[in-house]
Amino acid sequence: MTRYASHYVYVPGRGFLKQWGVEVADGYVVRTFQLTEEREGVEWHPGVIVLVPDVTRPDALIPYLYYPFDFSRMQPAVGTRRRRLL
């Protein structure tokens, strides 16, 4: 299991969560957690982690990192790239 954190995590139906993280196993999110303190084994990434429902498994979420990100408008910036977190 790998843990990732970012400035924001976007969860469908909940919106943007500030300073949250995700645990990923086999390419899918198994848990989200709030960062109240620094945690061991968490990879920090700038930008936003967006959780996208898998079309083949609607109950499963796939984490993507969007960077750079325009935090003043809370939307992707010019040149934003999307990368799947595994």
Backbone as a printed PyTorch tensor [residue, N CA C, xyz], in Angstrom:
tensor([[[  0.8460,  -1.1700,   0.0000],
         [  0.0000,   0.0000,   0.0000],
         [  0.8990,   1.2420,   0.0000]],

        [[  0.5080,   2.2350,  -0.7920],
         [  1.2530,   3.4760,  -0.8830],
         [  0.3560,   4.6150,  -0.4260]],

        [[  0.9530,   5.5690,   0.2770],
         [  0.2050,   6.7400,   0.7400],
         [  0.7030,   7.9760,   0.0100]],

        [[ -0.2580,   8.7720,  -0.4760],
         [  0.0360,  10.0180,  -1.1650],
         [ -0.7420,  11.1450,  -0.4820]],

        [[ -0.1570,  12.3450,  -0.5040],
         [ -0.8470,  13.5210,   0.0320],
         [ -0.5810,  14.7060,  -0.8860]],

        [[ -1.4650,  15.6880,  -0.8030],
         [ -1.3580,  16.8710,  -1.6340],
         [ -2.0230,  18.0460,  -0.9330]],

        [[ -1.8980,  19.2310,  -1.5610],
         [ -2.5650,  20.4040,  -1.0000],
         [ -4.0600,  20.1590,  -0.8480]],

        [[ -4.6440,  19.5190,  -1.8770],
         [ -6.0710,  19.2020,  -1.8690],
         [ -6.2860,  17.8220,  -2.4810]],

        [[ -7.3340,  17.1620,  -2.0190],
         [ -7.8290,  15.9460,  -2.6510],
         [ -9.2560,  16.2540,  -3.0820]],

        [[ -9.5640,  15.9780,  -4.3680],
         [-10.9200,  16.1910,  -4.8570],
         [-11.6450,  14.8510,  -4.8570]],

        [[-12.7380,  14.7900,  -4.0760],
         [-13.5400,  13.5730,  -3.9660],
         [-14.9060,  13.8400,  -4.5920]],

        [[-15.3180,  13.0270,  -5.5840],
         [-16.6350,  13.2350,  -6.1980],
         [-17.7420,  13.2160,  -5.1390]],

        [[-18.6310,  14.1800,  -5.2050],
         [-19.7390,  14.2510,  -4.2590],
         [-19.4000,  14.9520,  -2.9500]],

        [[-18.1090,  15.1670,  -2.6950],
         [-17.6840,  15.8650,  -1.4670],
         [-16.9550,  17.1570,  -1.7630]],

        [[-16.3170,  17.2210,  -2.9230],
         [-15.5800,  18.4250,  -3.3030],
         [-14.1180,  18.3630,  -2.8780]],

        [[-13.5190,  19.5520,  -2.7000],
         [-12.1050,  19.6640,  -2.3540],
         [-11.9010,  19.5270,  -0.8490]],

        [[-10.9730,  18.6790,  -0.4710],
         [-10.6120,  18.4890,   0.9380],
         [ -9.1820,  18.9780,   1.1100]],

        [[ -8.9850,  19.9800,   1.9510],
         [ -7.6700,  20.5940,   2.1270],
         [ -6.7790,  19.7330,   3.0210]],

        [[ -5.5570,  19.4800,   2.5350],
         [ -4.5320,  18.7110,   3.2300],
         [ -5.0260,  17.3290,   3.6590]],

        [[ -5.4190,  16.5660,   2.6650],
         [ -5.8320,  15.1870,   2.8680],
         [ -4.8920,  14.2810,   2.1050]],

        [[ -4.9990,  13.0080,   2.3660],
         [ -4.1880,  12.0260,   1.6750],
         [ -5.0210,  10.8250,   1.2830]],

        [[ -4.4000,   9.9580,   0.4870],
         [ -5.0660,   8.7340,   0.0430],
         [ -4.1200,   7.5580,   0.1880]],

        [[ -4.6840,   6.4020,   0.5030],
         [ -3.9400,   5.1530,   0.4740],
         [ -4.3690,   4.4010,  -0.7700]],

        [[ -3.3800,   3.9020,  -1.5000],
         [ -3.6420,   3.2480,  -2.7800],
         [ -3.0800,   1.8310,  -2.7470]],

        [[ -3.8920,   0.8830,  -3.1930],
         [ -3.4590,  -0.5070,  -3.3430],
         [ -3.9400,  -0.9980,  -4.7010]],

        [[ -3.0640,  -1.6120,  -5.4440],
         [ -3.4000,  -2.1460,  -6.7730],
         [ -4.0080,  -1.0910,  -7.6900]],

        [[ -3.5780,   0.1780,  -7.5350],
         [ -4.0420,   1.2530,  -8.4060],
         [ -5.3540,   1.8910,  -8.0230]],

        [[ -5.9530,   1.4580,  -6.9080],
         [ -7.2440,   1.9900,  -6.4710],
         [ -7.1440,   2.5530,  -5.0490]],

        [[ -7.9550,   3.5570,  -4.7670],
         [ -7.9910,   4.1660,  -3.4410],
         [ -8.6900,   3.2180,  -2.4800]],

        [[ -8.0410,   2.9350,  -1.3570],
         [ -8.6600,   2.0890,  -0.3410],
         [ -9.0840,   2.9090,   0.8810]],

        [[ -8.4970,   4.1320,   1.0000],
         [ -8.8470,   4.9620,   2.1540],
         [ -8.3820,   6.3870,   1.9120]],

        [[ -9.1260,   7.3570,   2.4360],
         [ -8.6770,   8.7460,   2.4750],
         [ -8.4620,   9.1050,   3.9350]],

        [[ -7.5660,  10.0540,   4.1800],
         [ -7.2910,  10.4460,   5.5680],
         [ -6.8710,  11.9090,   5.6100]],

        [[ -7.1800,  12.5550,   6.7260],
         [ -6.8230,  13.9560,   6.9230],
         [ -5.4100,  14.0390,   7.4740]],

        [[ -4.6610,  15.0120,   6.9820],
         [ -3.3000,  15.2220,   7.4730],
         [ -3.3270,  16.2410,   8.6060]],

        [[ -3.3740,  15.7550,   9.8120],
         [ -3.3470,  16.6470,  10.9660],
         [ -1.9220,  16.8400,  11.4730]],

        [[ -1.0370,  15.9480,  11.0520],
         [  0.3820,  16.0260,  11.4080],
         [  1.1750,  15.2720,  10.3440]],

        [[  2.4720,  15.4640,  10.3520],
         [  3.3140,  14.7630,   9.3960],
         [  3.3040,  13.2710,   9.7000]],

        [[  3.1430,  12.4540,   8.6470],
         [  3.0860,  11.0000,   8.8270],
         [  4.2230,  10.3410,   8.0680]],

        [[  4.7370,   9.2920,   8.6440],
         [  5.7950,   8.5270,   8.0070],
         [  5.2390,   7.7530,   6.8180]],

        [[  6.0340,   7.6830,   5.7570],
         [  5.6470,   6.8770,   4.6030],
         [  4.6240,   7.5060,   3.6790]],

        [[  4.4360,   8.8200,   3.7720],
         [  3.4840,   9.5170,   2.9010],
         [  4.2780,  10.3090,   1.8650]],

        [[  4.0150,  10.0600,   0.5830],
         [  4.6360,  10.8130,  -0.5020],
         [  3.8450,  12.0870,  -0.7220]],

        [[  4.5000,  13.2320,  -0.5600],
         [  3.8290,  14.5210,  -0.7530],
         [  3.9920,  14.9530,  -2.2050]],

        [[  2.8870,  15.4160,  -2.8280],
         [  2.9170,  15.9280,  -4.1910],
         [  2.2410,  17.2930,  -4.2240]],

        [[  2.8280,  18.2610,  -4.9360],
         [  2.1490,  19.5480,  -5.1030],
         [  0.9860,  19.3780,  -6.0760]],

        [[ -0.0090,  20.2310,  -5.9640],
         [ -1.1670,  20.1610,  -6.8600],
         [ -2.3710,  19.5590,  -6.1770]],

        [[ -3.1640,  18.8240,  -6.9590],
         [ -4.4110,  18.2400,  -6.4630],
         [ -4.4720,  16.7740,  -6.8610]],

        [[ -4.8770,  15.9340,  -5.9270],
         [ -5.1560,  14.5370,  -6.2300],
         [ -6.6530,  14.4410,  -6.4920]],

        [[ -7.0020,  14.0030,  -7.6850],
         [ -8.4040,  13.8900,  -8.0930],
         [ -8.7730,  12.4080,  -8.1110]],

        [[ -9.8510,  12.0600,  -7.4280],
         [-10.3200,  10.6790,  -7.3820],
         [-11.4050,  10.5040,  -8.4420]],

        [[-11.1330,   9.6150,  -9.3910],
         [-12.0230,   9.4230, -10.5390],
         [-12.6260,   8.0280, -10.4640]],

        [[-13.9660,   7.9050, -10.5700],
         [-14.5830,   6.5750, -10.5700],
         [-14.1070,   5.7490, -11.7650]],

        [[-13.8460,   4.4750, -11.5250],
         [-13.4490,   3.5570, -12.5860],
         [-14.6950,   3.1550, -13.3630]],

        [[-14.6290,   3.2310, -14.6890],
         [-15.8080,   2.9030, -15.5070],
         [-16.1520,   1.4200, -15.4460]],

        [[-15.1690,   0.5650, -15.1550],
         [-15.4440,  -0.8710, -15.0840],
         [-15.8550,  -1.3100, -13.6860]],

        [[-15.4860,  -0.5080, -12.6830],
         [-15.8520,  -0.8020, -11.2880],
         [-16.3370,   0.4920, -10.6530]],

        [[-17.6110,   0.8260, -10.7700],
         [-18.1240,   2.1160, -10.3030],
         [-17.8740,   2.4170,  -8.8260]],

        [[-17.6910,   1.3870,  -8.0160],
         [-17.4440,   1.6090,  -6.5860],
         [-15.9700,   1.8870,  -6.3000]],

        [[-15.1000,   1.7700,  -7.3120],
         [-13.6670,   1.9670,  -7.1360],
         [-13.2460,   3.3450,  -7.6460]],

        [[-12.2910,   3.9680,  -6.9290],
         [-11.7840,   5.2800,  -7.3150],
         [-10.3170,   5.1660,  -7.7160]],

        [[ -9.9560,   5.8500,  -8.7900],
         [ -8.5840,   5.8810,  -9.2890],
         [ -7.9980,   7.2550,  -8.9700]],

        [[ -6.8180,   7.3110,  -8.3450],
         [ -6.2170,   8.6070,  -8.0150],
         [ -5.3500,   9.1460,  -9.1540]],

        [[ -5.5670,  10.4110,  -9.5080],
         [ -4.7550,  11.1140, -10.4940],
         [ -4.2090,  12.3820,  -9.8610]],

        [[ -2.9580,  12.7000, -10.1710],
         [ -2.3560,  13.9390,  -9.7100],
         [ -2.4710,  14.9700, -10.8220]],

        [[ -3.0360,  16.1400, -10.5050],
         [ -3.1240,  17.2560, -11.4310],
         [ -2.1340,  18.3200, -10.9710]],

        [[ -1.1430,  18.6030, -11.8270],
         [ -0.1300,  19.5990, -11.4870],
         [  0.4210,  20.2180, -12.7560]],

        [[  0.6390,  21.5180, -12.8240],
         [  0.3080,  22.5230, -11.8210],
         [ -1.2000,  22.7510, -11.7440]],

        [[ -1.6230,  23.4270, -10.6850],
         [ -3.0490,  23.6600, -10.4390],
         [ -3.2320,  25.0990,  -9.9960]],

        [[ -4.2770,  25.7660, -10.4950],
         [ -4.5700,  27.1520, -10.1410],
         [ -5.4530,  27.1690,  -8.8900]],

        [[ -4.8340,  27.4140,  -7.7390],
         [ -5.5800,  27.3870,  -6.4790],
         [ -6.4780,  28.6070,  -6.2890]],

        [[ -6.1940,  29.7030,  -6.9880],
         [ -7.0670,  30.8740,  -6.8560],
         [ -8.4170,  30.6330,  -7.5380]],

        [[ -8.4210,  29.8260,  -8.6110],
         [ -9.6580,  29.5040,  -9.3120],
         [-10.1420,  28.0880,  -9.0270]],

        [[ -9.3250,  27.3140,  -8.3490],
         [ -9.6130,  25.9080,  -8.0360],
         [ -9.9670,  25.1240,  -9.3010]],

        [[ -9.0720,  25.2600, -10.2900],
         [ -9.2170,  24.5230, -11.5400],
         [ -7.8360,  24.3250, -12.1530]],

        [[ -7.7130,  23.3850, -13.0730],
         [ -6.4180,  23.1760, -13.7150],
         [ -5.9040,  24.4550, -14.3700]],

        [[ -4.5960,  24.6450, -14.3320],
         [ -3.9560,  25.8040, -14.9370],
         [ -3.5370,  25.4600, -16.3640]],

        [[ -3.0930,  26.4650, -17.0910],
         [ -2.5360,  26.2270, -18.4170],
         [ -1.3250,  25.3130, -18.2460]],

        [[ -1.2890,  24.2380, -18.9940],
         [ -0.1610,  23.3170, -18.9130],
         [ -0.2940,  22.2460, -17.8480]],

        [[ -1.4640,  22.1460, -17.2040],
         [ -1.6520,  21.1120, -16.1960],
         [ -1.5290,  19.7370, -16.8230]],

        [[ -0.8110,  18.8840, -16.1330],
         [ -0.6730,  17.4970, -16.5760],
         [ -1.3930,  16.5930, -15.5840]],

        [[ -1.8530,  15.4670, -16.0950],
         [ -2.5560,  14.5010, -15.2650],
         [ -1.7490,  13.2090, -15.2800]],

        [[ -1.4590,  12.6960, -14.0700],
         [ -0.6800,  11.4700, -13.9470],
         [ -1.3480,  10.5400, -12.9440]],

        [[ -1.5350,   9.2950, -13.3310],
         [ -2.1440,   8.3150, -12.4210],
         [ -1.1650,   7.9450, -11.3250]],

        [[ -1.6560,   7.9190, -10.0940],
         [ -0.8460,   7.4990,  -8.9520],
         [ -1.0890,   6.0200,  -8.7230]],

        [[ -0.0260,   5.2410,  -8.7140],
         [ -0.1530,   3.7830,  -8.5510],
         [  0.3440,   3.3330,  -7.2080]]])
